[in-house]
Amino acid sequence: MANVGVAEKNMVNTSEQKVQYTNDYSTVSKCSTAQYGYIKDGYISELMPFTNRRSPLIHMGYYVRVVVVDSVLERFLRVTSERPAQIISLGAGFDSTFFRLSDNSHEGIVYYEVDFQEVVEKKAAILDGSELLTKLVGKLAVHPDVGFGGKNYWLLACDLRNLSALEEKMVHADVDFSVPTLFLAECSIIYMDEQSSSALIRWAATKFRNATFVTYEQVYPDDGFGIVMQKHFLNQGSPLLSMQHHPNLWAQEHRYLSRDWSTCHVRSVWDVYNHLTDRNEQMRVLKIEPFDEFEEWHLKCCHYVLVVASRGSLENWAEGMFENIAHPPHIPVCNPVRWTESKVQNTDYSEGTVERFAHGSSYVPLCRDNKIGAILLVGGFGICASGHKRIDDISVIIDLPMKESENEEINSARLVHYDIEGHGEGRSPLASMHPTCTTLKHNKANIMARVLVFGGRLSPSKVANQEGFLLHMPLTHPGSKACVTTTKLSQPGTVWDRPRARWRHTAVQIPPGGSQPWARVLVYGGRSPSYEVFGDLWMLTVAAEVGRVTFKKLEPAGPHPCGRFAHSAAALTERIGMAVSGGMNQEFNVLGDIWLYDAVEKQWRMLQLIGPEMLPRYSHTSVVYENLLIMVGGVNTLAGSQPGVGVVNLKSRTYTEYALPAQDPEKPILLHNHTMEPLTEDGSVQLIIGGGGNCFSFGTAYNHSLLKLDLEQFVPKATDKELSVQS
């Protein structure tokens, strides 16, 4: 069996061949998706003789694609089952849709595939060489200058930009311009120049009296994920030429309605998929392979749309499919936030950089006067000299001036790496993703900073740090290299007396209370390898003695939040407790609620907001400052309404969402899987560190700069406060 990587690349010579390469890549991905049981397709392996295993994330993306597109085609077959009909697939490549739907077809359906001459000839040769496929289409007849014809099946060789030639070949192939006809453009016409693709859309509407045009393609080019997606196709030599002209759901709808189509329905692929599938089906595919890349899966599905435009006797044929799929809600968004970007000097690239995601971090006061701070980075997936991997060392951002000036430069910051005593290279116990990292405070002086590292995963099927570790760091400026020691936490009792292994949880430190020399940390939520979502709350009490910890489960008294993971939690400032926001629940729905936990009363309270509905979000960070809960970044499943910075006034219970700044195409920012730590003593300035993810098949993306966020921009001015009091 040929190596797919070599085989695919050998196909790329001209611009047309580069577009063909995207179709070939797609077919290989669908083949892998079928082989691993996500979809049923007994034909695609006949069309693509070489295979290459794709990642679970790519499998999930192509599974959704097949579910969504097939649902439209199957509905069309049902609607037209009593009369002749046609399906015309534009830029079909080596797609197997005709064969996959053959069992549901009626005798009056004729299927046409249109593609470049080279693609059509290759596919015809494959069909003639396959006994299985020949049974369905018969022996293909050669029609010079047109293509190949079989039983209710045609391969038409034509450049879609040449409409006169396309019409001529359709006439030769006995296309009926009056019967119900479905045009399918599955990630194809977006590679055409805008003028040509729009002309094709109008031509189809004017030439076919009873038709529907079904399009599956990319949208939202200007946010972080959209920029990464665009650059991927540009680097492949197949740019998305019409995407900027029709960048969102409303622009797509207008495109078709303004080109002679009578009705047009446009929804995000995520919304269609979520409507079509039930809980059992969604869990079936999630359990096929270990999976934890929800952010990129959701973003991918929100950056693709399904368009169904119709006219004539088919004008209302798709109403029933879309009537129960609501448009994304409109959330008022204020002006973009202000932040500044800074680089970090790195002393040793061989051991990792700040370009990482799904890591843990914590502020550590390296000097007793607290004028020079440091931020400890643990774990995550990132860049080092040997490539991309889980980071297995301890990195520290040093030379951070802990001052309150908004304009204070942080370009002097450096990244240094700590050795872990007793652990050789590659044996660090901290090479995990999604751990929590908490610098412990005590009421008595210490010569060492103690940092609690808890939870995380090595893979979606293997957890890490269930008992937790303490890192002991000297409270002195390290210069370049320093050494820390680790202590495994110990507690008498059984494993049932402690939290179960988890990741994507939160850990929030609260005051120790009284004069006792211990630290208290609230650990809440998270998920397990079996997709169990935790809703339990634990108090971890860490004594001043080395390694001694007490775990206590805090049973809720009264109302309490549902279990969740990938949420955020922040310590309250006017009471002892925490504010929990967002996350995903056991049904994998993205949450948009806020719960306050009072550690003294030991009670939960849901914060009922006044005014607009809050954007749901997960994989974000948060902090409480001046009675404001400030939620930074995150992901949701609302196309075109990805989170920016959400600000909730905990006293007035009002909510405001701020947009993110306009993206720089050269260094897009993906504001999820990041961490955030204070840059000033009062917490008024925060430093956003890392973030990014594996962006579907578009490559791994990292945030390359630190982001300095001044929280004062969200604090109401004196006049606003006075008006609030008067009202």
N, C-alpha and C positions, 0 to 999 in steps of 0.2 A: 504494500500500500504506500502510495507516494506521501512524502512529507507535505502537509498542507501549507506550511509557511513558505516553502520554496515554490510550490505549485501556484499559490495565489500570487506571489510577487512576479512570477514569470509572465503573468497575464497583463502586466501593467506596462504599456508602451506609449500610447497616445492619450489625449484627454478623454476620448470616448472610452478607451480601455480602462482608464482610472475610475470612471463612473461604473463600468462593468465590474471592476474589482470590488466595489462596495456591495454590489448584488451577490457576487461570489462569496464574499465574507459573510453576508447575511445568510446565504444558503447553508454554509458550513455551520454557522451558529444554530440555525434551525435544526440541522441534522443532529448536532450534539444535544440540543434540547430534547429532541425526540428519543435519542438513544438513552437518555437518563430518565425517561418516563414522565417528563413534564407534559408533553403533548403526544397524541397518537398520530403517527404518520409512517405508514409502512412503505411509502414510495420515495421519500426524499433521499434515502441512501442509494437508490438506483440512479438518481440524477447527480449526486455528488459522491463519486467513488472514493475520494480521500476525506478523512475526518481528522478533527483535532478537538480535543476536549476543551470546552469553554469553562469559564469560572461560574460558580453558582449565581453571581450577580447577573452575568450575561444570560444565563439560562432563564432567570426570573424575568428579565426584560423581554426576551423573545417569546416566552410563554404568554405574557400579557398581550403582546402584539398579535399572536396567532388567535388567542381567545377573542380579542376585540374585532379583528378583521373577519374571522370566520363567522362571528355572530351576525354581521351585516349580510354576508353572502348567503348564509342559511335562511335568514329571514326573506331575502329576495327570492330564493328558490321556492319558499312556501307561498309567497304572495303571487308568484307567476306560475304556479304548478299546473294550472288549467289552460295555459295558453303558451304559444311560442315565446321564447325570450333569448337574450344574448348577454354574455359577459365579455367585456373587452378589457384585458389587463394590459396596462401601459407600462412598459419597462419591466416585464415580468422576470427576466433573467432565467435562472434555473429553478424557479418556484414550482412547488408541487401542489398548489391549491386545486387545480382542476382534478387531479387524481384523488386528492384527499376528500374532495366533496362529491366524488363520482357516485358514492352510494346514496347520496341525498338528491342527486340530480333527477330531473324528469326528462322524458325523451325529447321534448321540444326545445331543450336548451342547447345553444351552440356557444362554445368557448373559444375566444380569440386571444392570442398573446402577441404583443407587438414589441419588438426590440431591434437592436442593431443587427446587421447582416451576420456578423461573426458569431454573435450569441445564438441567433436562430439556427445557424448551420450546426453549431456544436450540440445544441439541444436536440435537434432532429437526429443527429448521429447517435446520441445517447438513447433516444427513444427506440430507434430501429435496432439497437443492440440489446434491448431489455425485453425479455419475454413477458415479464409482468406488465410493463407499461404498454407494450404492443397489443396485449389483450384488450386494453381499454380504448386505444385510439386507432387500432388497425395499422396496416402498412401505410406509411406516409407517402403521399404522392407529391412529386416535385412540380412546382408551378414557377417557371422561370420569371425572374424579376418581381415575384410576389412573395413566395415562401413555400410552405409545406402544408398540405391538407390531409386530414384524417377523418375519423368518424366523429362528427360533431366537435371537431377540434382543429384549429388552424394556428400555424406559426407564421406571422407576417413580418418580413424583414423591412424595416423602415425607420428612418430618423423622424422622431416625433415633431421636430421643428419644421418638417416639410409637409404641410397639411394637404397640399394638392396631391402629392404622391401618396399620402396616407389614404385619402379618399378614393383615389384610383385603385389602390390595392384592395381596399375594402369592397369596392364594387366587384372586382374580379373574384373575391372570396365569398361572394353572395351574402354580404352583410345586408340585413334588412333595416333600413333607416326608420321604419315605422313601428316595429315591435318593441316591447319593453326592453330596454338595454341598460346594463350597469357598467359604467366605466370604473375601473379600479386603478388608482395611482398610489401604490404602496412604496413610499420613500423613493419616488422616481422623478416626478416633474419638478421637484425642488432643486434638482441639479441643472435644470434648464435655465437659460436667461429668462428674466421676468417677462419680457415682452412675448417670447415664444410660448412660455407656459400659460400665460393669460390668454393668448390667442387660441391655444388648444382648448382651454376651458370654454371659451365663447363658441368656438367651432362646434364642439360637442353639443352645446345647447341649441344651436341653430340648425344643425343637420339632423338631429335625432328628435322626433316629436315627443316621444315618451321615454324619458331617460332619467337616470340618476348618476351622479358623479361622486364616487367614494374616494376620499383622500386620507392617507395616514402619513403625517410628516411632522417635521420639527417646528417649534415656535419658541418665543421668548429668547432672543439672541443676546440680550444686553446685560443679563445678570451674570454672576460668577459662573454658574454651571453652563449657561448658554454660550458664554465666551469660550470656555474649555471645549464645548461641543463643536462650535464653529471652527476653532483652530485645528481640531483633529481632522475634520474633513478637508480643510484648506491644505494641511500638511500631506494629506493623502492624494492631493491633486484633484479633488472633486468637491469644490466649494459649494455651499448651499446658496445658490445665486439669488433665489427669490425670497429668502427668509426675512431679510431686512425690510422688504416691501410689504410683507403681510405678517407682522411679528407676533400677533396675539389672536385670541379667539374672535374678537369683534372685527378685526381687520380681515380675518379669513372669511367670516360670514359676508362682509361687504364685498369681498372679491368675487364671490360667486353670484350674489344677488345683482351686482352691477354688470354681470356678463350673461344676462338673459336666463338665469335659473330662477324659478318661481319661489321656491322655498329653500332654506338652508339651515341645517342643524350643525352646531359645532360644540364639541365638548372635549375636555382633556381626556386622554387615554386612561388616566387613573380613575376618573369618575365613571367612565363607561365600564371598565373592568370591575370596579367595586359594585356597580349595579348588577352586573351579569352573574357574579359568582357569590356563592354562599359561604358561610363560615367553614363548613366541612371541606369544600374544595380549596379554599385559601390555606387551610392548615395542611391539607394533603401535599401541596407543592412546597410549603415551607419545610416540611419534614423530609423531603427527598434528599437534601444535602444540608450540612451545617451552614447556617446563614446568619449574618449579623450586619449586613450593609443596607439597612433600611433607608438611610438618608439618600444614598445615590439611587436606589431603586425608586423611591418616591419622586426624587427630582427628575429622573429620566422620564417617568410616566407623566409628570406634569409639564414636561417640555416637548411632548408629542400630542397631537390632536387628531381626532377623528372628525372628518367633514363629510356630511351627506347632503348634497344639493340635488334637487329634483325638479321635474317639470312634466307637463302633460298628464297622462293617466297615472303616472307615478308621483304626482305632486305631493300627496300626503301619505305615501306608503310607509314612511319611516316614523310617523308621528308616535305610534305606540312604543317605539324603542326609546324615544328621548323624553317623553312626557313626564317621567318620574325621575329624571336626572336633572337636578337643579343646576343653574349657573352658579359659579363661585360667588359668595357674598361680597358686596362692596364694603370694604373697611376704609374709613377715612384715614389718610396718611398725611402727616405733617412734613415740613421741609426736611431735607436730609440732615442727618447728624454730622457733626464735625469731629474729625479725628486726624491725627498726624501719624505718618508711617516712619519707622526707624529701622535701621539695620543693626545687627549685632556682630561684633568682631568675634571670630571663632579661632581659638588657639590650636585646635586639632580636629580637622574634618574627619579623621579616621574613626572618631568615636561618636559621631552624630552632630546634628545641628538643631536649630530651633524649628526647622522645617519638618514638622511632624504633626500627627493628629492622633486622637484617641489616647492622649497621654494624661498624666496627672501632674499637678503643680501646686506649689505652696510658697508663700512669702516667708523668708527666714531672716531675722535681724542678725547679720553677721557681726556687727559691732554693738557694744552695750549701749552706746548713746543713740542707737537707732538712726543715725544719720546716713549710714551706708547700708542699703538693703540688698538682698539677693533673692532670686526666685529659683527654687529647686524644680527641676523637670525630671520626671520619672516615667520610663516606659514609653508607650505609644509606637506608632509606625512612622518611620521617617527616612531621611537621607543620610548616608554616611559614605565613606570612601569605597566601600565594597558594594554599594548599590542601595536598594530600598529594602528595609527589613524592620523587624521589631527591635527597637533600641534597647540594648541590654546594659547600659551604663547609667550613671547618675550625672546629669548635666546641671550646671548652675549658671544663671545669668547674674553677673556681678557688676559692681561699679554703677549701681542704680542710685541716683541722688534722691533721697526721700525728702523732697521739698514740695511745697504747695503751689509753686508757680506753674501756671498753665503752660507757659512758654519754655519751661526748663527742657533743655536738650538732653536726650538720652543716647545720643550717638556714641558716647564713650563706653556704653555697656559692652561687656565681653562675655563670651561663653567659655566656661572652663569645665573640666571633667574630673570627677572624683573617683578614686579607686575604692573598691569595696573590700574591706579587710576579710581575708579568708576565702575569697572567691576569685578563681582564675578567669581568664578571658573567655567569654561566651557562657559562663556559668552563673551569671547574675540571677538572683531570684526575682528580679524586678522587671524582666523583659516581658511585660504584659501590656495589654490594651484595656483602656477604660478602668484603671484603678482610681481610687481616691487617695489624696495626699494631704495630710493635715499637720501643720506645725502646732505642737501642743504647748499650751501656756500653763504655768504653775504659779503658785503664790510665794514660792521661795526661789532664791537666786540659783541659777544653773550655769555651769561652765560649758555645757553642751546643749545645743538645740536638739530637740527630739521631734522627729517627724513620723507620724503614723501613716503607713501605707497599707491599704486594706482592699481586698478584692481585685477584680480584673480577670482577664482571660488570656490564655495562650493561643487558643483558636476557639471558634464558636462551639466546639464540642469539649473543650478542656478549660476548666477554671484555674485560677491562680490565687495565691495568697489568702486562702480561706481563713487562716488564723490571724493573719496580719503580721507586719514587721514594724519594728521601730528602727529608724535611722538616727544615729548619733553623730551630730556634726559639730565641730569646734566653732565657738562664737568668735572667730578671728577671720581676718581677710586672708583667703587662701593663696593669693598671688596667682599661681597657675594650676598646680596640682595639690590635692589634699586627699586625705583618706577618711572614710567614714566606717563605722562599725554597724552591724545589723544585729538586732535581737529579736528572736521569734517570741511572739506574745504567748503567755501561758496562763491557763486558768484551771483550777481543779474542776473535775466533773466530766461529763460525757459530751460528745459532739452535739447532742440535742440541747445543750445549755448555751449554745452560741448561734449566731446567724448562719444560715446555710450559705454555701459558696455562691457568689453572685458577681455580676458586673453591671455597668450602667446604673449604679446606685448613687446615692449621695451621702456625704459625711460632713456634718456641720458641728463645729465646736461651740459649746456654750460655757458660760462662766462656771468655775468649780463650785462656788458657793461657800461662804464662811472662810475659814483660814486653812482648810484642808489642802494638803499638798498633792492633789491629784487633778487630772484633766478629764473632762467629760465630752464625749462626742456622740451625736445622734446619727445613727446609720439607718437609712430608710430606702425601701424599694429595691429595684434591680430585676434582673432576669437570670434564668438558668439555661444550661444547654438544651433542656427539653422544652423550652419556650414557656416555662412557668414564670409568671410575673408576680413578684413579691409585693405585698402591701404591709409587711410587718415593720415595726419601728423598734430599734434597739438602742439602749444606752451603753456605750463602752466607757468604762471608768478605768483610766490608766493611772496607776500609782506612781509615786516618785521612784520607788524601787525598780530596778532594771527588769523590764519584761513582764511585770505583773499587771494583769488586766481582769476586769470583771465585766461580763456580758449580762445584761438584764433586758428581757423583752418587756416593752411597755404596751400593755393591753389597752386598746382604745375604750374610753368611757363615753358613749354617745356617738353622734355622727362622726365619720372619719372618711378620708379619701379612699378611692379604689386603688388597688395595686397598680403600680406603674414603673416604667423604666425609662432611661434617657431623659428624665425630668431634670429640674434644677432646684436647688435649695440654698437659701441664704439666711444667715443669722439675723434676727431682729435686733433693733437698736434700743427700743424703749421697753422691752420686756425680754425675759429669758425664753428663747424659743427660736423658731425658724419659719420661713415662708417657703412653701413648696409650690412650684408652678409647672404646668404643662406635663409633657411626657407622653408615653403611649401606654394604653391599658392592655388587659388580657386579650381583648379582641383586636389589638393592634390599631385601634383608632387613636388619632392624635388629639390630645386633650388641650383645652383652653381654659382651665380653671385655676384658682389659687386657694390654697389651704394654709391656715396659720396654726402652728402648734405652740401651745403654751406649756413650757416644761415645768412650771410651778403648779399650775392647775391640772396638768396632765390631760389636756383636752385639745381636740381639734375644732377648728371653726372655719367654715367655708366663707370666703370673702365675696359677698354679693356686690357686683359692680353696678354703678349707675351710669347709664349712657350706652355708647356703642358696644357691640359684642367684641370680645377680645379675640385676636387672632390665635388659633391653636398653634402650638410649637413644641418641638422637642429638640434634643441635642443642642441646647442653648446654655448660656451662663446667666447668673443673676447676682445682684448685690442690693442691699438695702442702704440707702443714703438719704438723710434728711426726710425720713418717713416716706420715701419713694422706693418702691420695688422696681428696679431697672433690669429688664430682661434683654439680653444681647444676643441677636442672631437666632439660629435654629432653623428648622425645616418643618413644613407641613405638607398637606396633600391638596392645597388650594392653588390651582394654576394661576399664575400672575399675581399671587398675593403671598409670596414668601415673606417670612418675618424680617423686620429691620431691627429697631430697638423699641420695645414696648415699655411704657412707663405707667405704673399704677400708683396713685396716691393712696396710701394705706389709711389715711384719715377720712378724706372725702370720698374714697372709693371710686374715683374717676380714672379713666384709662385713655392714654394717648399713644398712638403708634407713629414712630418716626421712620422715614425711609432711609436706606443706606445711601452713602455717597455714590455718585456716578462711577462706574467701574473703569479702570484703566485696562484696555485690551491686552497690554503687554504683561500685566501682573494681576489677573483676576483674583478676587477674594471670595472664598467660600466660608461663610461664617457659621460653620458647624464643626463638631468634634474639636473645638478649641477649648482653652481655659482662660481664666481672667484673674488677675491678682492686683492688689493695691500698689500704686506707685507713690502715694503720699501717705503721711501718717494718719490723716483723717479720712482716707479712703475716697477723697474727692476726685482723684485721677486714677483710672484703672488701666492696666496693661493687658491687652489681648494677645495671647501667645498661641501660635500654631493654628491648626485647623485645616480642613480639606478632606479628601477621601478618594476612593477609587471610583472615578466617574464613568461607570458603565464600561463600554468598550473604547472610551475616548482617552483613557490613560489615567494615571494617578496625578492628582493636583494637590499642591501644597500652597499655603499662604507663606510668602517669602519674607514678609516684614512683620515686625511688631507693630501693633496699633495702639496708640495712646488716646484714650477716651476720657475727656473731661466731663464729669457728671454735673457740674454746675450749670451746664446748658439746659438741663432738664428741670432745674429748681425754679418754681414760680417766682417772678419778680415781686418786689414789695407791693406794688400796686395791685398785682393779681391776688396776693394774699389778702389785702384789705378788702377788695371786692368780694372775695370768697367769704370773709367774716361778715360783711354787711348783708350779703344775701342769705 
